[in-house]
């Protein structure tokens, strides 16, 4: 009996030791830092701090000699040995000083010059087709403030020659359905058609006369210097690009009050956010978020409003498929219909 109790106690300790909680905050103000990137130097797992600066880290199959990196734009990296990690560890990030940036900033490059270098260095920095991506996907749609359709899924994504393949583990983490409305169909294929942004940047370069650009500024993401600038044509397109490798690290689109007369709709606001993480000399998609609010008119001339939030967070990636994701999902169909 004592051996059984000992074994059970040891098992509980081992399982708990694989899961630790971190608290991320500003070194000077002590304020919590949300959306901090947390990943291992050599492991493929990734995490993000929540609105309270908290993150739950899974250490399963992570080598004890690896290092955990906590990174956020305009802050210095925190690097911690896995062997030094413990639960409820408080990690404080220190802001980059303007003096440090000014001393490092010498460039005559314009926005279009940097984007051209992104394309020139694309194959060195990205290989979208190399991995299977294990992601958490959330879609929240609210129509006329009363009709809600929310779904939370774990999925496997595979990108191959511009074709997206989706598999699921045939389970739904969470679902809220209040008068489901599929009139506003949302499919993943157009949303994820160009996660590396290569084709979009090529299009910018071909049509740069349509865009006005800002000055190129210098900032820091973790320990790496970054070029930061934006292009504008009705909406803002903000780029954060690694100074040495010319890899896209963050990309944001912001727009508001966009009218589309043909579709009889007005986009009150739209925000799209891509984030990438370094891994063995290349960059991997880490997070994609898109939110928008639209007023539209139905054929019966009734007025409606729809608010949509989509969040896709890459939890892990691998050259081999994840065995638990064995159900094929039609990437051309509204993903909610596959789980009705």
C-alpha positions as CSV (number, residue, x, y, z in Angstrom):
1,X,0.0,0.0,0.0
2,X,2.8,2.4,0.9
3,X,4.5,1.6,-2.4
4,X,1.3,2.5,-4.2
5,X,0.9,5.8,-2.4
6,X,4.6,6.6,-3.1
7,X,4.1,5.8,-6.8
8,X,1.0,8.0,-7.0
9,X,2.7,10.9,-5.3
10,X,5.7,10.6,-7.6
11,X,3.4,10.5,-10.6
12,X,1.5,13.6,-9.5
13,X,4.8,15.5,-8.9
14,X,6.1,14.5,-12.3
15,X,3.0,15.6,-14.1
16,X,2.8,18.9,-12.2
17,X,6.5,19.6,-12.8
18,X,5.8,19.6,-16.6
19,X,3.4,22.5,-16.2
20,X,4.6,25.8,-14.7
21,X,3.0,29.2,-14.5
22,X,4.9,32.4,-15.2
23,X,4.1,36.1,-14.5
24,X,5.5,38.7,-17.0
25,X,5.7,42.3,-16.0
26,X,7.5,45.6,-16.7
27,X,10.8,45.9,-14.7
28,X,10.3,49.6,-13.8
29,X,6.5,50.0,-13.4
30,X,5.7,46.4,-12.3
31,X,2.7,46.5,-14.7
32,X,1.7,43.2,-16.2
33,X,2.7,42.7,-19.8
34,X,0.3,40.9,-22.2
35,X,1.1,39.4,-25.5
36,X,4.7,38.7,-24.6
37,X,6.1,35.9,-26.8
38,X,7.4,32.9,-24.8
39,X,9.2,30.1,-26.6
40,X,12.2,27.8,-26.3
41,X,15.5,28.3,-28.1
42,X,15.5,24.7,-29.5
43,X,12.0,23.3,-28.8
44,X,9.1,24.1,-31.2
45,X,6.6,24.9,-28.5
46,X,5.3,28.5,-28.1
47,X,3.2,30.4,-25.6
48,X,1.8,33.9,-25.1
49,X,1.1,35.9,-21.9
50,X,-2.5,36.8,-21.3
51,X,-4.1,40.2,-20.4
52,X,-2.8,39.7,-16.8
53,X,0.7,38.9,-17.9
54,X,0.3,35.2,-17.0
55,X,1.3,32.2,-19.1
56,X,1.1,28.4,-18.6
57,X,4.2,26.6,-19.9
58,X,4.2,22.9,-20.9
59,X,7.7,21.4,-20.4
60,X,6.8,18.0,-21.7
61,X,9.6,16.7,-24.0
62,X,11.6,19.9,-23.5
63,X,15.3,19.2,-22.9
64,X,16.6,20.5,-19.5
65,X,19.5,22.1,-21.3
66,X,17.2,24.2,-23.4
67,X,16.5,27.9,-22.7
68,X,13.2,29.7,-22.4
69,X,13.0,33.1,-24.1
70,X,10.5,35.8,-23.2
71,X,10.3,38.6,-25.8
72,X,8.2,41.7,-26.4
73,X,8.6,44.6,-28.8
74,X,10.6,47.5,-27.2
75,X,11.8,45.3,-24.4
76,X,15.0,43.3,-23.8
77,X,14.8,39.6,-23.9
78,X,14.7,37.5,-20.8
79,X,16.5,34.2,-21.2
80,X,16.1,31.5,-18.5
81,X,17.6,28.0,-18.4
82,X,14.9,25.3,-18.4
83,X,16.7,23.7,-15.4
84,X,16.1,27.0,-13.4
85,X,12.4,27.3,-14.2
86,X,9.9,27.0,-11.3
87,X,6.2,27.6,-11.1
88,X,4.9,31.1,-10.3
89,X,8.2,32.6,-11.4
90,X,8.0,36.4,-11.9
91,X,9.9,37.6,-15.0
92,X,10.5,41.3,-15.4
93,X,11.4,42.8,-18.8
94,X,13.4,45.9,-19.1
95,X,12.6,48.5,-21.8
96,X,15.0,49.5,-24.5
97,X,16.4,53.0,-24.1
98,X,16.1,55.6,-26.9
99,X,19.8,56.3,-26.5
100,X,20.6,52.7,-27.4
101,X,18.5,52.9,-30.5
102,X,19.9,56.2,-31.7
103,X,23.4,55.0,-31.4
104,X,22.6,51.9,-33.5
105,X,20.6,53.6,-36.2
106,X,22.4,54.5,-39.4
107,X,20.5,53.9,-42.6
108,X,19.5,55.5,-45.9
109,X,17.1,52.8,-46.7
110,X,13.5,53.6,-47.6
111,X,10.5,51.4,-46.9
112,X,10.5,50.0,-50.5
113,X,14.2,49.2,-50.3
114,X,13.7,47.2,-47.1
115,X,10.7,45.3,-48.6
116,X,12.8,44.4,-51.6
117,X,15.4,43.0,-49.3
118,X,12.6,41.0,-47.5
119,X,11.9,39.3,-50.9
120,X,15.5,38.9,-51.7
121,X,16.1,37.1,-48.4
122,X,12.8,35.3,-48.3
123,X,14.0,31.7,-49.0
124,X,16.7,32.2,-46.3
125,X,14.2,33.3,-43.7
126,X,11.0,31.3,-44.4
127,X,10.0,27.9,-45.4
128,X,6.2,27.7,-44.8
129,X,5.9,24.2,-46.4
130,X,8.5,22.6,-44.2
131,X,6.2,22.1,-41.1
132,X,2.9,20.9,-39.9
133,X,1.4,23.5,-37.5
134,X,-0.5,22.6,-34.3
135,X,-2.7,25.6,-33.6
136,X,-5.4,26.8,-31.3
137,X,-8.1,28.5,-33.4
138,X,-10.9,30.7,-32.0
139,X,-13.7,32.3,-34.0
140,X,-16.2,34.6,-32.3
141,X,-19.0,36.2,-34.4
142,X,-21.7,38.4,-33.0
143,X,-24.6,39.6,-35.2
144,X,-26.8,42.5,-34.2
145,X,-25.5,42.2,-30.6
146,X,-27.7,39.2,-29.9
147,X,-26.8,36.3,-32.2
148,X,-23.5,34.7,-31.2
149,X,-21.5,31.8,-32.7
150,X,-18.2,31.0,-30.9
151,X,-16.0,28.1,-31.5
152,X,-12.6,27.1,-29.9
153,X,-10.7,24.3,-31.7
154,X,-7.3,22.7,-31.9
155,X,-6.3,22.1,-35.5
156,X,-3.4,20.9,-37.6
157,X,-2.5,23.1,-40.6
158,X,-0.4,22.1,-43.6
159,X,0.7,24.5,-46.3
160,X,1.8,22.9,-49.6
161,X,2.1,24.8,-52.9
162,X,-0.4,27.4,-51.9
163,X,-2.9,24.8,-50.8
164,X,-4.1,24.6,-47.2
165,X,-4.9,21.3,-45.6
166,X,-6.7,21.2,-42.3
167,X,-7.1,18.3,-39.8
168,X,-8.7,18.2,-36.4
169,X,-8.7,15.8,-33.4
170,X,-12.5,15.6,-33.8
171,X,-13.1,17.5,-30.6
172,X,-14.3,21.0,-29.8
173,X,-12.8,22.8,-26.8
174,X,-15.7,25.2,-26.3
175,X,-18.7,26.2,-28.3
176,X,-21.4,28.9,-27.7
177,X,-24.3,29.0,-30.2
178,X,-27.0,31.6,-29.8
179,X,-29.1,31.7,-33.0
180,X,-26.3,30.6,-35.4
181,X,-26.0,32.7,-38.5
182,X,-24.1,31.3,-41.4
183,X,-24.9,34.2,-43.8
184,X,-21.5,35.6,-43.0
185,X,-19.4,32.7,-44.1
186,X,-15.8,32.6,-42.8
187,X,-13.3,30.1,-44.3
188,X,-9.7,29.6,-43.4
189,X,-8.2,29.3,-46.9
190,X,-8.4,33.0,-47.9
191,X,-7.5,34.0,-44.3
192,X,-4.3,31.9,-44.4
193,X,-3.6,32.0,-48.1
194,X,-0.3,33.8,-47.7
195,X,0.9,33.5,-44.1
196,X,4.5,34.4,-45.1
197,X,3.2,37.6,-46.7
198,X,5.5,37.1,-49.7
199,X,2.9,37.6,-52.5
200,X,1.5,40.6,-50.6
201,X,4.9,42.3,-50.4
202,X,5.6,41.6,-54.1
203,X,2.3,43.3,-54.8
204,X,3.3,46.3,-52.7
205,X,6.6,46.7,-54.7
206,X,4.8,46.5,-58.0
207,X,2.2,49.1,-57.1
208,X,4.2,51.3,-54.7
209,X,2.9,54.5,-56.4
210,X,-0.5,53.7,-54.7
211,X,1.1,53.9,-51.3
212,X,2.6,56.6,-49.2
213,X,5.2,55.5,-46.7
214,X,6.5,56.7,-43.4
215,X,10.1,57.3,-42.3
216,X,12.0,54.2,-41.3
217,X,12.5,54.0,-37.6
218,X,14.5,51.7,-35.4
219,X,13.2,49.7,-32.5
220,X,14.0,46.5,-30.8
221,X,12.3,43.2,-30.4
222,X,14.0,41.2,-27.7
223,X,17.7,41.4,-28.4
224,X,17.4,42.1,-32.2
225,X,17.2,45.5,-33.8
226,X,14.2,46.1,-36.0
227,X,13.2,48.4,-38.8
228,X,9.7,49.8,-38.3
229,X,7.6,51.7,-40.8
230,X,4.2,51.8,-42.4
231,X,2.5,52.1,-45.8
232,X,-0.8,53.9,-46.3
233,X,-3.6,53.7,-48.8
234,X,-6.9,54.0,-47.0
235,X,-5.5,51.6,-44.4
236,X,-2.3,51.5,-42.5
237,X,0.1,48.6,-43.1
238,X,2.8,48.5,-40.3
239,X,5.9,46.4,-40.7
240,X,8.4,45.2,-38.1
241,X,11.4,43.8,-40.0
242,X,14.6,42.3,-38.5
243,X,17.5,44.7,-39.3
244,X,20.2,42.0,-40.0
245,X,18.1,39.2,-41.6
246,X,15.3,41.2,-43.3
247,X,12.7,38.8,-42.0
248,X,9.2,40.0,-41.2
249,X,8.7,39.7,-37.5
250,X,5.3,41.5,-37.1
251,X,2.8,42.9,-39.6
252,X,-0.3,44.8,-38.7
253,X,-3.2,46.2,-40.9
254,X,-5.4,48.9,-39.4
255,X,-8.3,50.6,-41.2
256,X,-11.6,52.2,-40.3
257,X,-14.7,53.7,-42.0
258,X,-14.2,51.9,-45.3
259,X,-17.3,52.0,-47.6
260,X,-18.0,49.3,-50.2
261,X,-21.0,50.5,-52.2
262,X,-21.2,47.4,-54.4
263,X,-21.4,45.1,-51.4
264,X,-23.7,47.6,-49.5
265,X,-21.5,47.5,-46.4
266,X,-19.3,49.8,-44.3
267,X,-16.3,48.4,-42.4
268,X,-16.3,50.3,-39.2
269,X,-12.8,49.0,-38.4
270,X,-10.5,46.1,-39.4
271,X,-7.4,45.0,-37.6
272,X,-5.1,42.1,-38.8
273,X,-2.0,41.1,-36.9
274,X,0.7,38.6,-37.9
275,X,3.6,37.6,-35.6
276,X,6.6,35.3,-36.3
277,X,9.2,33.7,-34.0
278,X,12.8,32.7,-34.8
279,X,13.7,29.1,-34.9
280,X,17.1,27.7,-36.0
281,X,17.9,30.6,-38.3
282,X,14.4,30.8,-39.9
283,X,11.1,32.4,-38.9
284,X,7.9,30.5,-38.1
285,X,4.3,31.9,-37.9
286,X,3.4,32.2,-34.2
287,X,0.1,34.1,-34.1
288,X,-2.5,35.5,-36.4
289,X,-5.3,37.7,-35.2
290,X,-8.1,39.5,-37.2
291,X,-11.0,41.5,-35.9
292,X,-13.5,43.6,-37.8
293,X,-16.9,45.3,-37.4
294,X,-19.2,45.7,-40.4
295,X,-22.5,47.4,-41.0
296,X,-24.4,45.8,-44.0
297,X,-27.7,45.8,-45.7
298,X,-29.6,42.7,-46.6
299,X,-31.6,42.2,-49.8
300,X,-34.8,43.0,-47.8
301,X,-33.1,46.4,-47.0
302,X,-32.8,45.6,-43.3
303,X,-29.7,47.0,-41.6
304,X,-27.4,44.7,-39.6
305,X,-24.1,44.7,-37.8
306,X,-21.5,41.9,-37.4
307,X,-18.5,41.8,-35.2
308,X,-15.9,39.1,-35.8
309,X,-12.7,38.1,-33.9
310,X,-10.4,35.4,-35.1
311,X,-7.4,34.3,-33.2
312,X,-4.9,31.6,-34.4
313,X,-2.0,30.7,-32.1
314,X,0.6,28.2,-33.1
315,X,1.3,25.9,-30.2
316,X,3.8,23.6,-31.9
317,X,5.2,22.7,-35.3
318,X,6.9,19.6,-36.7
319,X,8.2,18.2,-39.9
320,X,5.9,15.2,-39.2
321,X,2.1,15.3,-38.8
322,X,0.7,15.2,-35.2
323,X,-0.9,11.8,-34.8
324,X,-4.0,13.0,-32.9
325,X,-5.2,15.1,-35.8
326,X,-6.7,12.5,-38.1
327,X,-9.9,14.1,-39.3
328,X,-9.9,16.0,-42.5
329,X,-11.7,19.4,-42.5
330,X,-12.9,21.1,-45.6
331,X,-10.8,24.3,-45.8
332,X,-13.2,25.8,-48.4
333,X,-16.2,25.6,-46.0
334,X,-17.1,27.6,-42.9
335,X,-15.2,25.6,-40.3
336,X,-18.1,25.8,-37.9
337,X,-20.2,23.7,-40.2
338,X,-17.7,20.8,-39.8
339,X,-18.5,20.6,-36.1
340,X,-22.3,21.0,-36.0
